[in-house]
Amino acid sequence: MKHALALFLALACACNLPASPASDLSSPSPEIRSAAAAILRTSYEPPPEAKWGSLLAALKEGEKMTNVEAILTARGIKPGFGGGSQSFVTEYRLDEHWLLKCSGLNRLEPDERVMSERHLEPSPIWVHVVSPTNFTGVWIEYFMNGQKCFETNMKDGAPCGDCICYSSDGSKVYVEHYAPNSPEIGWTDFYHSGSIKTRGNRDKRKRPIGTWTNYNADGSIMGTRTY
């Protein structure tokens, strides 16, 4: 979908068509992206869920996943991603807004996996835009609905300070903190309510180090773990 947006923008320029707020999310200009996102937050209308009703009806619970994937492939839907040990959840991108999630129990043979449940989940795509070389400032990227996805404080092209990841509904998912000249990256992730879920540090390869603290949703400490 990201590549489709880029193609649309190129065609619009070639044909002297006015850019839409959706295509403006791909602009290298922070000001243009910000203005487009503000419009989309009040005007974005996702593809209707009913669009995929016939597909859900064709995917029967209890069906082998090999048959499920054959049905999806026949409709032009690319192979999904996901996994698990005792159980699996596989996601399939249907359009710019909807994900299909299929789940079930794993079997000894992959070809014997059976889908026990499937549902649609709203998940607007994120429009990725690479920051300029040596950029200093706050670089923001957006979901198709105009909500922030990433808000990264940068200095000379590298993260410096907080890098905040948001959900498509505007809630904060996690924060990475980059301190100048520090070999560690601070990490805090959040419950959907906004309360802290986990806090700790990672090394430059994003591996956990030191003591991590897990919290209950009410703010009390659930436990700690040292790496």
CYANA upper distance limits for C-alpha pairs under 8 A (distance plus 0.5 A):
  1 MET  CA      5 LEU  CA      6.79
  1 MET  CA     95 ASP  CA      7.97
  1 MET  CA     96 GLU  CA      7.03
  1 MET  CA    125 ILE  CA      8.21
  2 LYS  CA      6 ALA  CA      6.95
  2 LYS  CA    125 ILE  CA      8.42
  2 LYS  CA    126 TRP  CA      8.40
  2 LYS  CA    127 VAL  CA      6.66
  2 LYS  CA    128 HIS  CA      7.99
  3 HIS  CA      7 LEU  CA      6.70
  4 ALA  CA      8 PHE  CA      6.71
  5 LEU  CA      9 LEU  CA      6.75
  5 LEU  CA     22 ALA  CA      8.49
  5 LEU  CA     23 SER  CA      6.61
  5 LEU  CA     26 SER  CA      8.12
  6 ALA  CA     10 ALA  CA      6.79
  6 ALA  CA     23 SER  CA      7.92
  6 ALA  CA     26 SER  CA      7.52
  7 LEU  CA     11 LEU  CA      6.71
  8 PHE  CA     12 ALA  CA      6.58
  8 PHE  CA     23 SER  CA      7.74
  9 LEU  CA     13 CYS  CA      6.81
  9 LEU  CA     19 ALA  CA      7.44
  9 LEU  CA     23 SER  CA      6.26
  9 LEU  CA     24 ASP  CA      8.49
 10 ALA  CA     14 ALA  CA      6.71
 11 LEU  CA     15 CYS  CA      6.60
 12 ALA  CA     16 ASN  CA      6.37
 12 ALA  CA     17 LEU  CA      5.17
 12 ALA  CA     18 PRO  CA      7.20
 12 ALA  CA     19 ALA  CA      6.97
 13 CYS  CA     17 LEU  CA      6.60
 13 CYS  CA     18 PRO  CA      8.25
 13 CYS  CA     19 ALA  CA      8.28
 19 ALA  CA     23 SER  CA      6.64
 19 ALA  CA     24 ASP  CA      6.89
 20 SER  CA     24 ASP  CA      6.58
 21 PRO  CA     25 LEU  CA      7.09
 21 PRO  CA     36 ALA  CA      5.02
 21 PRO  CA     37 ALA  CA      7.60
 21 PRO  CA     39 ILE  CA      7.44
 21 PRO  CA     40 LEU  CA      7.23
 22 ALA  CA     26 SER  CA      8.37
 22 ALA  CA     36 ALA  CA      7.51
 22 ALA  CA     40 LEU  CA      7.99
 22 ALA  CA    144 MET  CA      7.07
 23 SER  CA     27 SER  CA      7.95
 24 ASP  CA     32 ILE  CA      6.93
 24 ASP  CA     33 ARG  CA      6.27
 24 ASP  CA     36 ALA  CA      6.49
 25 LEU  CA     32 ILE  CA      8.04
 25 LEU  CA     33 ARG  CA      5.29
 25 LEU  CA     34 SER  CA      8.45
 25 LEU  CA     36 ALA  CA      6.84
 25 LEU  CA     37 ALA  CA      7.45
 25 LEU  CA    127 VAL  CA      7.06
 25 LEU  CA    141 GLU  CA      8.27
 25 LEU  CA    142 TYR  CA      7.36
 25 LEU  CA    144 MET  CA      8.22
 26 SER  CA     33 ARG  CA      7.64
 26 SER  CA    127 VAL  CA      6.92
 26 SER  CA    128 HIS  CA      7.72
 26 SER  CA    129 VAL  CA      6.63
 27 SER  CA     32 ILE  CA      7.06
 27 SER  CA     33 ARG  CA      6.59
 27 SER  CA    129 VAL  CA      8.04
 28 PRO  CA     33 ARG  CA      8.31
 28 PRO  CA    129 VAL  CA      7.34
 28 PRO  CA    130 VAL  CA      8.32
 28 PRO  CA    131 SER  CA      8.08
 29 SER  CA     33 ARG  CA      6.83
 30 PRO  CA     34 SER  CA      6.50
 30 PRO  CA    139 TRP  CA      7.80
 30 PRO  CA    140 ILE  CA      7.75
 31 GLU  CA     35 ALA  CA      6.71
 32 ILE  CA     36 ALA  CA      6.64
 33 ARG  CA     37 ALA  CA      6.53
 33 ARG  CA    141 GLU  CA      8.42
 34 SER  CA     38 ALA  CA      6.76
 35 ALA  CA     39 ILE  CA      7.03
 36 ALA  CA     40 LEU  CA      6.75
 36 ALA  CA    146 GLY  CA      7.82
 37 ALA  CA     41 ARG  CA      6.60
 37 ALA  CA    142 TYR  CA      7.53
 37 ALA  CA    145 ASN  CA      7.87
 37 ALA  CA    146 GLY  CA      4.48
 37 ALA  CA    147 GLN  CA      7.25
 38 ALA  CA     42 THR  CA      7.56
 38 ALA  CA    146 GLY  CA      6.81
 39 ILE  CA     43 SER  CA      6.57
 39 ILE  CA     44 TYR  CA      8.35
 39 ILE  CA    146 GLY  CA      7.86
 40 LEU  CA     44 TYR  CA      5.23
 40 LEU  CA    144 MET  CA      8.11
 40 LEU  CA    145 ASN  CA      6.04
 40 LEU  CA    146 GLY  CA      5.32
 41 ARG  CA    145 ASN  CA      6.25
 41 ARG  CA    146 GLY  CA      5.23
 41 ARG  CA    147 GLN  CA      6.98
 44 TYR  CA    144 MET  CA      8.46
 44 TYR  CA    145 ASN  CA      6.07
 44 TYR  CA    146 GLY  CA      8.19
 45 GLU  CA    145 ASN  CA      8.46
 46 PRO  CA     96 GLU  CA      8.46
 46 PRO  CA     97 HIS  CA      6.66
 46 PRO  CA    145 ASN  CA      8.41
 47 PRO  CA     51 LYS  CA      7.81
 47 PRO  CA     95 ASP  CA      8.44
 47 PRO  CA     96 GLU  CA      8.39
 47 PRO  CA     97 HIS  CA      7.24
 47 PRO  CA     98 TRP  CA      8.49
 49 GLU  CA     53 GLY  CA      7.61
 49 GLU  CA     98 TRP  CA      8.18
 49 GLU  CA    120 LEU  CA      8.41
 52 TRP  CA     56 LEU  CA      6.95
 53 GLY  CA     57 ALA  CA      6.77
 54 SER  CA     58 ALA  CA      6.77
 55 LEU  CA     59 LEU  CA      7.00
 56 LEU  CA     60 LYS  CA      8.26
 56 LEU  CA    118 ARG  CA      8.24
 56 LEU  CA    119 HIS  CA      8.12
 58 ALA  CA     71 ILE  CA      8.40
 59 LEU  CA     63 GLU  CA      7.83
 59 LEU  CA     68 VAL  CA      6.78
 59 LEU  CA     71 ILE  CA      8.32
 59 LEU  CA    118 ARG  CA      8.40
 61 GLU  CA    115 MET  CA      6.28
 61 GLU  CA    116 SER  CA      5.56
 61 GLU  CA    117 GLU  CA      6.27
 61 GLU  CA    118 ARG  CA      7.86
 62 GLY  CA    114 VAL  CA      6.26
 62 GLY  CA    115 MET  CA      5.88
 62 GLY  CA    116 SER  CA      5.81
 63 GLU  CA     67 ASN  CA      7.19
 63 GLU  CA     68 VAL  CA      7.26
 63 GLU  CA    114 VAL  CA      6.11
 63 GLU  CA    115 MET  CA      6.11
 63 GLU  CA    116 SER  CA      8.16
 64 LYS  CA     68 VAL  CA      6.95
 64 LYS  CA    111 ASP  CA      8.17
 64 LYS  CA    112 GLU  CA      7.01
 64 LYS  CA    113 ARG  CA      6.28
 64 LYS  CA    114 VAL  CA      4.79
 64 LYS  CA    115 MET  CA      6.56
 65 MET  CA     69 GLU  CA      6.52
 65 MET  CA    111 ASP  CA      7.86
 65 MET  CA    112 GLU  CA      8.09
 65 MET  CA    113 ARG  CA      6.17
 65 MET  CA    114 VAL  CA      5.94
 65 MET  CA    115 MET  CA      6.36
 66 THR  CA     70 ALA  CA      6.73
 66 THR  CA    111 ASP  CA      6.88
 66 THR  CA    113 ARG  CA      8.30
 67 ASN  CA     71 ILE  CA      6.83
 68 VAL  CA     72 LEU  CA      6.86
 69 GLU  CA     73 THR  CA      6.44
 69 GLU  CA     79 PRO  CA      7.64
 70 ALA  CA     74 ALA  CA      6.65
 71 ILE  CA     75 ARG  CA      7.09
 72 LEU  CA     76 GLY  CA      7.01
 72 LEU  CA     77 ILE  CA      5.69
 72 LEU  CA     78 LYS  CA      7.88
 73 THR  CA     77 ILE  CA      5.69
 73 THR  CA     78 LYS  CA      6.79
 73 THR  CA     79 PRO  CA      7.83
 77 ILE  CA     92 TYR  CA      7.85
 77 ILE  CA     93 ARG  CA      7.87
 77 ILE  CA     94 LEU  CA      7.11
 78 LYS  CA     92 TYR  CA      7.59
 78 LYS  CA     93 ARG  CA      8.04
 79 PRO  CA     92 TYR  CA      7.27
 80 GLY  CA     90 THR  CA      6.35
 80 GLY  CA     91 GLU  CA      5.61
 80 GLY  CA     92 TYR  CA      5.01
 80 GLY  CA     93 ARG  CA      7.85
 81 PHE  CA     90 THR  CA      5.88
 81 PHE  CA     91 GLU  CA      5.92
 81 PHE  CA     92 TYR  CA      7.41
 82 GLY  CA     88 PHE  CA      7.63
 82 GLY  CA     89 VAL  CA      6.20
 82 GLY  CA     90 THR  CA      4.95
 82 GLY  CA     91 GLU  CA      6.65
 83 GLY  CA     87 SER  CA      8.31
 83 GLY  CA     88 PHE  CA      5.49
 83 GLY  CA     89 VAL  CA      6.32
 83 GLY  CA     90 THR  CA      6.89
 84 GLY  CA     88 PHE  CA      5.07
 84 GLY  CA     89 VAL  CA      7.42
 84 GLY  CA    106 ASN  CA      8.43
 85 SER  CA    106 ASN  CA      7.48
 86 GLN  CA    105 LEU  CA      6.62
 86 GLN  CA    106 ASN  CA      6.00
 87 SER  CA    103 SER  CA      7.84
 87 SER  CA    104 GLY  CA      6.21
 87 SER  CA    105 LEU  CA      4.68
 87 SER  CA    106 ASN  CA      5.55
 88 PHE  CA    103 SER  CA      5.92
 88 PHE  CA    104 GLY  CA      6.10
 88 PHE  CA    105 LEU  CA      6.56
 88 PHE  CA    106 ASN  CA      6.73
 89 VAL  CA    101 LYS  CA      7.03
 89 VAL  CA    102 CYS  CA      6.12
 89 VAL  CA    103 SER  CA      4.81
 89 VAL  CA    104 GLY  CA      7.39
 90 THR  CA    101 LYS  CA      6.17
 90 THR  CA    102 CYS  CA      5.76
 90 THR  CA    103 SER  CA      6.81
 91 GLU  CA     99 LEU  CA      6.93
 91 GLU  CA    100 LEU  CA      6.11
 91 GLU  CA    101 LYS  CA      5.10
 91 GLU  CA    102 CYS  CA      7.03
 92 TYR  CA     99 LEU  CA      6.11
 92 TYR  CA    100 LEU  CA      5.52
 92 TYR  CA    101 LYS  CA      6.98
 93 ARG  CA     98 TRP  CA      7.08
 93 ARG  CA     99 LEU  CA      5.32
 93 ARG  CA    100 LEU  CA      6.97
 94 LEU  CA     98 TRP  CA      6.09
 94 LEU  CA     99 LEU  CA      6.15
 94 LEU  CA    100 LEU  CA      7.22
 95 ASP  CA     99 LEU  CA      7.94
 96 GLU  CA    123 SER  CA      8.34
 96 GLU  CA    124 PRO  CA      6.20
 96 GLU  CA    125 ILE  CA      6.00
 96 GLU  CA    144 MET  CA      7.93
 97 HIS  CA    122 PRO  CA      6.23
 97 HIS  CA    123 SER  CA      5.66
 97 HIS  CA    124 PRO  CA      4.63
 97 HIS  CA    125 ILE  CA      6.84
 97 HIS  CA    144 MET  CA      8.46
 98 TRP  CA    120 LEU  CA      6.92
 98 TRP  CA    121 GLU  CA      6.28
 98 TRP  CA    122 PRO  CA      5.36
 98 TRP  CA    123 SER  CA      6.05
 98 TRP  CA    124 PRO  CA      7.39
 99 LEU  CA    120 LEU  CA      6.13
 99 LEU  CA    121 GLU  CA      5.68
 99 LEU  CA    122 PRO  CA      6.81
 99 LEU  CA    123 SER  CA      6.69
100 LEU  CA    118 ARG  CA      7.58
100 LEU  CA    119 HIS  CA      6.40
100 LEU  CA    120 LEU  CA      5.16
100 LEU  CA    121 GLU  CA      6.88
101 LYS  CA    118 ARG  CA      6.01
101 LYS  CA    119 HIS  CA      6.05
101 LYS  CA    120 LEU  CA      6.75
101 LYS  CA    121 GLU  CA      7.75
102 CYS  CA    115 MET  CA      6.82
102 CYS  CA    116 SER  CA      8.20
102 CYS  CA    117 GLU  CA      6.37
102 CYS  CA    118 ARG  CA      4.88
102 CYS  CA    119 HIS  CA      7.35
103 SER  CA    115 MET  CA      6.05
103 SER  CA    116 SER  CA      6.50
103 SER  CA    117 GLU  CA      5.90
103 SER  CA    118 ARG  CA      6.85
104 GLY  CA    113 ARG  CA      7.84
104 GLY  CA    114 VAL  CA      6.48
104 GLY  CA    115 MET  CA      5.27
104 GLY  CA    116 SER  CA      5.25
104 GLY  CA    117 GLU  CA      7.04
105 LEU  CA    113 ARG  CA      7.21
105 LEU  CA    114 VAL  CA      7.27
105 LEU  CA    115 MET  CA      8.07
105 LEU  CA    116 SER  CA      8.13
106 ASN  CA    110 PRO  CA      7.83
106 ASN  CA    113 ARG  CA      6.07
106 ASN  CA    114 VAL  CA      8.18
107 ARG  CA    112 GLU  CA      6.45
107 ARG  CA    113 ARG  CA      5.99
108 LEU  CA    112 GLU  CA      8.05
109 GLU  CA    113 ARG  CA      7.76
123 SER  CA    168 SER  CA      7.41
124 PRO  CA    143 PHE  CA      6.46
124 PRO  CA    144 MET  CA      6.18
124 PRO  CA    145 ASN  CA      7.09
124 PRO  CA    168 SER  CA      7.03
125 ILE  CA    143 PHE  CA      6.07
125 ILE  CA    144 MET  CA      6.29
126 TRP  CA    141 GLU  CA      8.03
126 TRP  CA    142 TYR  CA      6.39
126 TRP  CA    143 PHE  CA      4.73
126 TRP  CA    144 MET  CA      6.76
126 TRP  CA    149 CYS  CA      7.14
127 VAL  CA    141 GLU  CA      7.10
127 VAL  CA    142 TYR  CA      6.39
127 VAL  CA    143 PHE  CA      6.42
127 VAL  CA    144 MET  CA      7.32
128 HIS  CA    141 GLU  CA      6.83
128 HIS  CA    142 TYR  CA      8.18
129 VAL  CA    141 GLU  CA      7.13
131 SER  CA    135 PHE  CA      7.04
131 SER  CA    139 TRP  CA      7.39
131 SER  CA    157 GLY  CA      8.01
132 PRO  CA    157 GLY  CA      7.68
133 THR  CA    156 ASP  CA      8.03
133 THR  CA    157 GLY  CA      6.03
134 ASN  CA    155 LYS  CA      7.62
134 ASN  CA    156 ASP  CA      4.44
134 ASN  CA    157 GLY  CA      4.28
134 ASN  CA    158 ALA  CA      7.92
135 PHE  CA    154 MET  CA      7.21
135 PHE  CA    155 LYS  CA      6.83
135 PHE  CA    156 ASP  CA      5.69
135 PHE  CA    157 GLY  CA      5.01
135 PHE  CA    158 ALA  CA      8.26
136 THR  CA    153 ASN  CA      8.23
136 THR  CA    154 MET  CA      5.60
136 THR  CA    155 LYS  CA      4.73
136 THR  CA    156 ASP  CA      5.74
136 THR  CA    157 GLY  CA      6.78
137 GLY  CA    153 ASN  CA      6.35
137 GLY  CA    154 MET  CA      5.84
137 GLY  CA    155 LYS  CA      6.98
138 VAL  CA    151 GLU  CA      7.11
138 VAL  CA    152 THR  CA      6.01
138 VAL  CA    153 ASN  CA      5.03
138 VAL  CA    154 MET  CA      6.60
139 TRP  CA    150 PHE  CA      8.34
139 TRP  CA    151 GLU  CA      6.28
139 TRP  CA    152 THR  CA      5.65
139 TRP  CA    153 ASN  CA      6.94
139 TRP  CA    154 MET  CA      7.68
140 ILE  CA    148 LYS  CA      7.38
140 ILE  CA    149 CYS  CA      7.96
140 ILE  CA    150 PHE  CA      6.11
140 ILE  CA    151 GLU  CA      5.01
140 ILE  CA    152 THR  CA      6.89
141 GLU  CA    148 LYS  CA      6.54
141 GLU  CA    149 CYS  CA      6.11
141 GLU  CA    150 PHE  CA      5.78
141 GLU  CA    151 GLU  CA      7.19
142 TYR  CA    146 GLY  CA      6.27
142 TYR  CA    147 GLN  CA      6.10
142 TYR  CA    148 LYS  CA      4.91
142 TYR  CA    149 CYS  CA      5.34
142 TYR  CA    150 PHE  CA      7.44
143 PHE  CA    147 GLN  CA      5.93
143 PHE  CA    148 LYS  CA      6.65
143 PHE  CA    149 CYS  CA      6.31
143 PHE  CA    168 SER  CA      6.86
145 ASN  CA    168 SER  CA      7.98
147 GLN  CA    168 SER  CA      6.38
147 GLN  CA    169 ASP  CA      7.44
147 GLN  CA    170 GLY  CA      6.42
148 LYS  CA    166 TYR  CA      6.74
148 LYS  CA    167 SER  CA      8.33
148 LYS  CA    168 SER  CA      7.74
148 LYS  CA    170 GLY  CA      7.29
149 CYS  CA    165 CYS  CA      6.17
149 CYS  CA    166 TYR  CA      5.37
149 CYS  CA    167 SER  CA      6.98
149 CYS  CA    168 SER  CA      7.32
150 PHE  CA    163 CYS  CA      7.54
150 PHE  CA    164 ILE  CA      6.15
150 PHE  CA    165 CYS  CA      5.21
150 PHE  CA    166 TYR  CA      6.82
151 GLU  CA    163 CYS  CA      6.23
151 GLU  CA    164 ILE  CA      5.63
151 GLU  CA    165 CYS  CA      7.15
152 THR  CA    159 PRO  CA      7.05
152 THR  CA    161 GLY  CA      8.49
152 THR  CA    162 ASP  CA      6.83
152 THR  CA    163 CYS  CA      4.74
152 THR  CA    164 ILE  CA      6.79
153 ASN  CA    159 PRO  CA      6.27
153 ASN  CA    160 CYS  CA      6.04
153 ASN  CA    161 GLY  CA      6.19
153 ASN  CA    162 ASP  CA      6.30
153 ASN  CA    163 CYS  CA      6.58
154 MET  CA    158 ALA  CA      5.75
154 MET  CA    159 PRO  CA      4.80
154 MET  CA    160 CYS  CA      5.38
154 MET  CA    161 GLY  CA      7.80
155 LYS  CA    159 PRO  CA      6.84
155 LYS  CA    160 CYS  CA      6.28
159 PRO  CA    163 CYS  CA      7.65
159 PRO  CA    178 TYR  CA      6.85
160 CYS  CA    177 HIS  CA      8.00
160 CYS  CA    178 TYR  CA      5.57
160 CYS  CA    179 ALA  CA      6.76
160 CYS  CA    180 PRO  CA      7.09
161 GLY  CA    177 HIS  CA      5.79
161 GLY  CA    178 TYR  CA      5.31
161 GLY  CA    179 ALA  CA      6.40
161 GLY  CA    180 PRO  CA      8.42
162 ASP  CA    175 VAL  CA      6.90
162 ASP  CA    176 GLU  CA      6.16
162 ASP  CA    177 HIS  CA      4.98
162 ASP  CA    178 TYR  CA      6.79
163 CYS  CA    175 VAL  CA      6.11
163 CYS  CA    176 GLU  CA      5.56
163 CYS  CA    177 HIS  CA      6.79
163 CYS  CA    178 TYR  CA      8.34
164 ILE  CA    172 LYS  CA      7.81
164 ILE  CA    173 VAL  CA      8.19
164 ILE  CA    174 TYR  CA      6.57
164 ILE  CA    175 VAL  CA      5.03
164 ILE  CA    176 GLU  CA      7.01
165 CYS  CA    172 LYS  CA      6.71
165 CYS  CA    173 VAL  CA      6.00
165 CYS  CA    174 TYR  CA      5.89
165 CYS  CA    175 VAL  CA      6.78
166 TYR  CA    170 GLY  CA      6.40
166 TYR  CA    171 SER  CA      6.08
166 TYR  CA    172 LYS  CA      4.93
166 TYR  CA    173 VAL  CA      5.59
166 TYR  CA    174 TYR  CA      7.71
167 SER  CA    171 SER  CA      5.81
167 SER  CA    172 LYS  CA      6.67
167 SER  CA    173 VAL  CA      6.57
171 SER  CA    192 HIS  CA      6.89
171 SER  CA    193 SER  CA      8.40
171 SER  CA    194 GLY  CA      7.67
172 LYS  CA    190 PHE  CA      7.18
172 LYS  CA    192 HIS  CA      7.77
172 LYS  CA    194 GLY  CA      7.22
173 VAL  CA    189 ASP  CA      6.24
173 VAL  CA    190 PHE  CA      5.96
173 VAL  CA    191 TYR  CA      7.86
173 VAL  CA    192 HIS  CA      7.86
174 TYR  CA    187 TRP  CA      7.75
174 TYR  CA    188 THR  CA      6.02
174 TYR  CA    189 ASP  CA      4.42
174 TYR  CA    190 PHE  CA      6.43
175 VAL  CA    186 GLY  CA      8.39
175 VAL  CA    187 TRP  CA      6.36
175 VAL  CA    188 THR  CA      5.75
175 VAL  CA    189 ASP  CA      6.76
176 GLU  CA    185 ILE  CA      6.92
176 GLU  CA    186 GLY  CA      5.94
176 GLU  CA    187 TRP  CA      5.26
176 GLU  CA    188 THR  CA      7.16
177 HIS  CA    185 ILE  CA      6.09
177 HIS  CA    186 GLY  CA      5.14
177 HIS  CA    187 TRP  CA      6.94
178 TYR  CA    182 SER  CA      7.90
178 TYR  CA    184 GLU  CA      7.97
178 TYR  CA    185 ILE  CA      5.82
178 TYR  CA    186 GLY  CA      7.16
179 ALA  CA    184 GLU  CA      8.25
179 ALA  CA    185 ILE  CA      7.77
183 PRO  CA    203 ASP  CA      6.77
183 PRO  CA    204 LYS  CA      6.90
184 GLU  CA    201 ASN  CA      6.68
184 GLU  CA    202 ARG  CA      6.08
184 GLU  CA    203 ASP  CA      5.36
184 GLU  CA    204 LYS  CA      6.94
185 ILE  CA    201 ASN  CA      5.98
185 ILE  CA    202 ARG  CA      5.53
185 ILE  CA    203 ASP  CA      6.55
185 ILE  CA    204 LYS  CA      7.39
185 ILE  CA    206 LYS  CA      8.19
186 GLY  CA    199 ARG  CA      8.29
186 GLY  CA    200 GLY  CA      6.60
186 GLY  CA    201 ASN  CA      4.98
186 GLY  CA    202 ARG  CA      6.87
187 TRP  CA    198 THR  CA      8.35
187 TRP  CA    199 ARG  CA      6.14
187 TRP  CA    200 GLY  CA      5.84
187 TRP  CA    201 ASN  CA      6.00
187 TRP  CA    202 ARG  CA      7.51
188 THR  CA    196 ILE  CA      7.46
188 THR  CA    197 LYS  CA      7.89
188 THR  CA    198 THR  CA      6.12
188 THR  CA    199 ARG  CA      4.95
188 THR  CA    200 GLY  CA      7.18
189 ASP  CA    196 ILE  CA      6.60
189 ASP  CA    197 LYS  CA      6.04
189 ASP  CA    198 THR  CA      5.87
189 ASP  CA    199 ARG  CA      7.20
190 PHE  CA    194 GLY  CA      6.17
190 PHE  CA    195 SER  CA      6.12
190 PHE  CA    196 ILE  CA      4.97
190 PHE  CA    197 LYS  CA      5.20
190 PHE  CA    198 THR  CA      7.45
191 TYR  CA    195 SER  CA      6.01
191 TYR  CA    196 ILE  CA      6.69
191 TYR  CA    197 LYS  CA      6.13
191 TYR  CA    217 ALA  CA      7.25
193 SER  CA    217 ALA  CA      8.46
195 SER  CA    217 ALA  CA      6.67
195 SER  CA    218 ASP  CA      7.88
195 SER  CA    219 GLY  CA      7.16
196 ILE  CA    215 TYR  CA      7.01
196 ILE  CA    217 ALA  CA      7.80
196 ILE  CA    219 GLY  CA      7.41
197 LYS  CA    214 ASN  CA      6.36
197 LYS  CA    215 TYR  CA      5.47
197 LYS  CA    216 ASN  CA      7.10
197 LYS  CA    217 ALA  CA      7.37
198 THR  CA    212 TRP  CA      7.62
198 THR  CA    213 THR  CA      6.22
198 THR  CA    214 ASN  CA      5.05
198 THR  CA    215 TYR  CA      6.57
199 ARG  CA    212 TRP  CA      6.21
199 ARG  CA    213 THR  CA      5.89
199 ARG  CA    214 ASN  CA      7.19
200 GLY  CA    208 PRO  CA      7.88
200 GLY  CA    209 ILE  CA      8.08
200 GLY  CA    210 GLY  CA      7.80
200 GLY  CA    211 THR  CA      6.81
200 GLY  CA    212 TRP  CA      4.92
200 GLY  CA    213 THR  CA      7.01
201 ASN  CA    208 PRO  CA      6.44
201 ASN  CA    209 ILE  CA      6.22
201 ASN  CA    210 GLY  CA      7.16
201 ASN  CA    211 THR  CA      8.22
201 ASN  CA    212 TRP  CA      7.77
202 ARG  CA    206 LYS  CA      5.62
202 ARG  CA    207 ARG  CA      5.59
202 ARG  CA    208 PRO  CA      4.81
202 ARG  CA    209 ILE  CA      5.79
203 ASP  CA    207 ARG  CA      5.94
203 ASP  CA    208 PRO  CA      7.06
203 ASP  CA    209 ILE  CA      7.08
208 PRO  CA    227 TYR  CA      7.07
209 ILE  CA    226 THR  CA      7.75
209 ILE  CA    227 TYR  CA      5.52
210 GLY  CA    226 THR  CA      5.86
210 GLY  CA    227 TYR  CA      5.68
211 THR  CA    224 THR  CA      7.22
211 THR  CA    225 ARG  CA      6.08
211 THR  CA    226 THR  CA      4.69
211 THR  CA    227 TYR  CA      6.88
212 TRP  CA    224 THR  CA      6.01
212 TRP  CA    225 ARG  CA      5.73
212 TRP  CA    226 THR  CA      6.68
212 TRP  CA    227 TYR  CA      8.48
213 THR  CA    221 ILE  CA      7.66
213 THR  CA    222 MET  CA      8.13
213 THR  CA    223 GLY  CA      6.52
213 THR  CA    224 THR  CA      4.92
213 THR  CA    225 ARG  CA      7.11
214 ASN  CA    221 ILE  CA      6.58
214 ASN  CA    222 MET  CA      5.81
214 ASN  CA    223 GLY  CA      5.86
214 ASN  CA    224 THR  CA      6.50
215 TYR  CA    219 GLY  CA      6.31
215 TYR  CA    220 SER  CA      6.13
215 TYR  CA    221 ILE  CA      4.92
215 TYR  CA    222 MET  CA      5.30
215 TYR  CA    223 GLY  CA      7.55
216 ASN  CA    220 SER  CA      5.87
216 ASN  CA    221 ILE  CA      6.56
216 ASN  CA    222 MET  CA      6.06
